[in-house]
């Protein structure tokens, strides 16, 4: 700014000199005051101005907000847990993907538990609704020290005492890091079983929608109503 003012004064003086003959024109009092004011004018700190402008600029909104998406984090619910092959009690491999498109009730079972009589209710639930697309999958486990029988003994016990016909798999772990892959996925979605005969309900897409504890009987309305609603829904 100071330089521009001085240049302006010099230009005016040069013009006056060119128009006034041999004697150069002298700046009048007003011109002298302009020169003094220009010399006294403070210089502008361009860096400070740029810094102030940047500080005043509003921070950009998060991409999620700009897109109009809700602030809530997306669900981490586990889908498609019916993966991998598992041995049945008879030793044959069974691919869980074969149960895709059905409503599935996965149960950790034990034959030496106070809840063992629930085999009867599970079998009844299966027979009543398998024609509509329900399947019950039993996974014996000794995580609670109530299943000391071998696979052959479990098969004999379940058939002789409760006439079990729904798929029963070989004994495995259902809790902690040693749990089989299916139960690791179920546990991540709905929590580990607190005891035997926890019941994990899956919709037709293989998504875990509910877990019922040991005290919930297979014929309890809160369970059967959820099952029937899923059976009525499209895949």
C-alpha positions in Angstrom: 0.0 0.0 0.0 2.8 2.4 0.9 4.6 1.7 -2.3 1.5 2.2 -4.4 0.9 5.6 -2.8 4.5 6.7 -3.4 4.3 5.6 -7.0 1.1 7.5 -7.5 2.6 10.7 -6.1 5.7 10.3 -8.3 3.5 9.8 -11.4 1.6 13.0 -10.6 4.8 14.9 -10.1 6.1 13.7 -13.4 3.0 14.7 -15.2 3.1 18.1 -13.6 6.7 18.5 -14.6 5.9 17.7 -18.2 3.2 20.2 -18.4 4.8 23.2 -16.7 7.7 24.1 -19.0 11.3 24.3 -17.9 10.8 24.6 -14.2 9.6 21.4 -12.5 6.4 21.7 -10.6 6.6 21.5 -6.8 4.1 19.4 -5.0 1.5 21.4 -3.1 0.7 21.0 0.6 -2.0 18.4 -0.1 0.3 16.3 -2.1 2.9 16.4 0.6 0.4 15.3 3.2 -0.6 12.4 0.9 3.1 11.4 0.7 3.5 11.5 4.5 0.3 9.5 5.0 1.4 6.9 2.6 4.7 6.6 4.3 3.1 6.3 7.7 0.6 3.7 6.6 1.2 0.3 8.2 2.1 -2.6 5.8 -0.4 -5.5 5.4 0.8 -8.9 6.7 -0.6 -11.2 4.0 0.3 -14.3 6.0 -1.8 -13.1 8.9 -4.7 -12.4 6.7 -4.6 -15.8 5.1 -4.3 -17.5 8.5 -7.4 -15.6 9.9 -9.4 -16.5 6.8 -8.6 -20.1 7.2 -9.6 -20.1 10.9 -12.9 -18.5 10.1 -13.7 -21.1 7.5 -16.2 -23.7 8.9 -15.0 -27.2 9.3 -16.3 -29.7 6.6 -19.1 -32.0 7.7 -18.4 -35.7 7.9 -19.1 -37.6 4.7 -21.8 -39.6 6.5 -23.6 -36.4 7.4 -23.1 -34.9 3.9 -24.7 -37.9 2.3 -27.7 -37.6 4.6 -27.0 -41.0 6.3 -28.1 -41.3 10.0 -25.4 -40.9 12.6 -26.0 -44.3 14.1 -23.4 -46.9 13.3 -24.5 -49.6 10.9 -25.7 -52.9 12.4 -23.1 -55.7 12.9 -25.5 -58.4 13.0 -24.2 -61.6 11.7 -25.8 -62.9 8.4 -25.4 -66.2 6.6 -24.0 -68.3 9.5 -25.0 -71.6 7.9 -21.6 -72.3 6.4 -19.3 -75.2 6.5 -19.7 -79.0 6.9 -20.1 -80.8 10.2 -20.3 -84.4 11.2 -23.6 -85.9 12.3 -23.8 -88.4 15.1 -23.5 -91.2 12.6 -20.3 -89.8 11.2 -21.6 -88.5 7.9 -20.8 -84.9 6.8 -23.6 -82.5 6.5 -23.2 -79.2 4.7 -25.1 -76.5 6.6 -25.7 -74.5 3.4 -28.2 -77.2 2.5 -30.5 -75.6 5.2 -30.5 -72.2 3.5 -34.0 -70.9 2.8 -35.4 -72.5 5.9 -36.2 -71.2 9.3 -33.6 -72.8 11.6 -33.5 -73.4 15.3 -30.0 -74.3 16.6 -29.8 -75.8 20.0 -26.8 -76.8 22.2 -28.0 -80.1 23.8 -26.9 -82.4 26.6 -28.3 -85.8 27.6 -27.4 -85.5 31.3 -29.0 -82.1 32.1 -32.1 -81.1 33.9 -33.4 -79.6 30.7 -32.8 -82.8 28.7 -36.6 -83.5 28.5 -36.8 -80.5 26.2 -35.8 -83.0 23.5 -39.5 -84.0 23.4 -40.7 -80.5 22.8 -38.0 -79.8 20.2 -39.0 -83.0 18.3 -42.7 -82.0 18.5 -41.9 -78.5 17.2 -39.9 -79.9 14.3 -42.6 -82.4 13.3 -45.4 -79.8 13.5 -43.6 -77.2 11.3 -41.0 -79.0 9.1 -43.5 -79.1 6.3 -43.7 -75.3 6.5 -39.9 -74.9 6.3 -38.6 -75.3 9.9 -35.6 -77.4 10.8 -34.1 -78.0 14.3 -30.3 -78.6 14.5 -29.0 -80.2 17.7 -25.3 -79.7 18.7 -24.4 -81.8 21.8 -21.7 -80.3 24.0 -20.0 -81.0 27.2 -19.1 -77.3 28.0 -21.2 -77.6 31.2 -19.9 -81.1 32.1 -23.3 -82.7 31.4 -22.6 -84.7 28.3 -20.1 -87.5 28.9 -21.7 -89.8 26.4 -20.0 -90.7 23.0 -21.7 -89.8 19.7 -23.1 -93.3 19.4 -24.4 -93.3 22.9 -26.1 -89.9 22.4 -27.8 -91.1 19.2 -29.1 -94.2 21.0 -30.3 -92.2 24.0 -32.1 -89.5 21.9 -33.9 -92.0 19.7 -34.8 -94.4 22.5 -36.1 -91.8 24.9 -37.5 -89.0 22.8 -37.8 -90.4 19.2 -35.5 -87.6 17.9 -35.5 -87.4 14.1 -34.2 -83.8 13.6 -30.5 -83.5 12.6 -28.1 -84.1 15.5 -24.4 -83.4 15.1 -21.3 -84.8 16.6 -20.3 -83.5 20.0 -18.3 -80.3 20.0 -17.6 -77.2 21.9 -20.0 -74.3 21.9 -18.3 -71.7 24.1 -15.1 -69.7 24.0 -12.3 -69.8 21.5 -12.6 -73.6 21.1 -16.3 -73.3 20.0 -17.1 -74.7 16.6 -17.3 -72.1 13.8 -21.1 -72.1 13.7 -21.3 -71.3 17.4 -18.6 -68.7 17.2 -20.7 -66.9 14.7 -23.9 -67.4 16.8 -22.2 -66.2 19.9 -20.9 -63.1 18.1 -24.4 -62.3 17.0 -26.5 -63.1 20.1 -24.2 -64.1 23.0 -22.8 -67.3 24.3 -25.1 -70.0 25.7 -25.4 -69.6 29.5 -26.3 -73.3 29.9 -27.5 -76.2 27.8 -30.5 -75.9 25.6 -30.1 -72.3 24.4 -32.0 -71.9 21.2 -30.8 -69.7 18.4 -33.4 -68.7 15.9 -32.4 -68.0 12.3 -34.5 -66.5 9.5 -34.6 -67.9 6.0 -31.5 -65.9 5.0 -29.5 -67.4 7.8 -29.5 -64.3 9.9 -29.7 -64.7 13.7 -32.9 -63.0 14.9 -33.2 -64.2 18.5 -31.7 -66.4 21.3 -33.9 -68.1 23.9 -32.4 -69.4 27.1 -32.7 -72.8 28.7 -35.9 -72.0 30.7 -37.8 -71.2 27.5 -39.6 -74.4 26.5 -39.8 -75.3 22.8 -43.6 -74.9 22.9 -43.5 -71.5 24.7 -45.6 -68.9 22.9 -42.8 -66.4 22.8 -40.7 -68.9 20.8 -43.4 -70.5 18.6 -44.9 -67.1 17.7 -41.5 -65.9 16.4 -41.0 -69.2 14.5 -44.4 -68.9 12.9 -43.8 -65.2 11.9 -40.6 -66.2 10.2 -42.2 -69.1 8.4 -44.9 -66.8 7.1 -42.3 -64.3 5.8 -40.8 -64.5 2.4 -37.1 -65.5 2.1 
